[in-house]
Amino acid sequence: MALPSELVPTTCDVFRPFGAGSATYTNVPCRLVADFPRGRSVAATPEWTHYLVLGPTADVRDGCTRTAGSSAIVYADGDEVRIPAGAATPRFVVVWVETVEPGTPREFKRAYLARHAA
């Protein structure tokens, strides 16, 4: 199901891997939301600064992994997104991607982002 247009007022370009010379996907419908207060960890270091609301079929990937036998998550650069599409800035790295309300007509993806300093 496509998200209503009022929920995705802009588009982004997705670069894989982060820093790639050309976009893997262009003009992906999305909505950027600033979320700095919720993105701070216990150490007050920001884990994310914004998130994107995307359709359920959007191919946006994070770089998080976990080693077997460990509960620690290792953060690495996921995809790069540029908002609005075609712009050189601002640039974001994808920290984490989750599917919200899977299997329902309201399913969508939320991609947590960290703003990249140029």
C-alpha positions in Angstrom: 0.0 0.0 0.0 1.3 3.4 -0.9 1.5 6.0 1.9 -0.8 9.0 1.6 1.0 11.9 -0.2 0.5 14.2 2.8 2.7 11.8 4.9 5.5 11.9 2.3 5.9 15.5 1.2 9.5 15.2 -0.2 11.8 12.7 -1.7 15.3 11.4 -1.1 18.1 9.7 -3.0 19.7 6.6 -1.5 23.4 5.9 -2.0 24.9 2.5 -1.3 27.4 2.3 0.2 27.6 5.5 2.1 29.6 8.0 0.0 29.0 6.3 -3.3 29.4 8.5 -6.4 26.0 7.9 -7.8 22.6 7.1 -6.3 21.3 3.6 -6.0 17.7 4.8 -5.9 16.4 8.3 -6.7 13.2 10.2 -5.8 12.2 7.9 -3.1 9.0 9.4 -1.4 9.7 10.1 2.3 9.0 12.4 5.2 12.0 13.7 7.3 11.3 14.3 11.0 13.8 15.9 13.4 14.2 13.7 16.5 17.3 14.8 18.3 16.0 14.7 21.9 14.9 11.0 21.6 18.0 10.1 19.7 20.4 10.6 22.6 21.8 7.6 24.3 22.6 7.1 28.0 25.9 8.8 27.5 24.1 11.8 26.0 25.8 11.1 22.6 23.3 11.2 19.7 22.6 7.9 18.1 20.3 9.5 15.6 19.2 13.0 14.9 16.3 12.5 12.5 14.2 9.7 11.1 12.5 9.1 7.7 9.1 7.7 7.1 9.1 5.5 4.0 6.8 3.2 2.1 7.0 -0.5 3.0 8.9 -1.4 -0.2 11.6 1.2 0.1 15.1 -0.4 0.0 17.0 1.5 2.7 19.5 -0.4 4.7 21.4 0.1 8.0 24.9 -1.1 8.8 24.3 -2.6 12.3 25.5 -6.0 13.2 25.8 -8.2 16.2 28.4 -10.9 16.9 27.1 -14.3 17.9 27.2 -14.7 21.7 27.2 -11.0 22.3 24.4 -8.6 23.1 26.4 -5.6 21.9 25.3 -3.9 18.6 28.1 -2.7 16.4 27.1 0.4 14.4 28.6 0.9 11.0 27.7 3.2 8.1 24.5 2.1 6.4 23.1 3.7 3.3 23.5 7.4 2.7 20.4 9.5 2.1 20.2 13.0 0.6 17.2 15.1 1.2 15.7 16.5 -0.9 16.4 14.3 -3.8 19.2 15.6 -6.0 20.7 17.9 -3.4 24.3 17.8 -2.3 23.3 18.6 1.3 22.0 17.7 3.8 23.4 14.2 3.9 22.5 11.5 6.5 23.8 8.0 7.4 21.2 5.3 8.0 21.7 4.1 11.6 18.7 1.7 12.0 15.7 0.6 9.9 12.5 -0.8 11.4 9.2 -2.0 9.8 6.2 -0.5 11.6 2.9 -2.4 11.8 4.1 -5.2 9.5 1.5 -7.2 7.6 -1.2 -4.5 8.0 -2.5 -2.0 5.5 -0.7 0.7 7.5 2.8 -0.9 7.2 5.7 1.5 6.6 9.4 1.8 7.3 11.1 4.1 9.7 14.8 4.8 9.1 16.7 6.4 11.9 19.4 8.8 10.6 22.5 10.7 11.8 23.3 13.9 10.1 26.6 13.8 8.3 28.9 16.7 8.8 30.4 17.7 5.4 
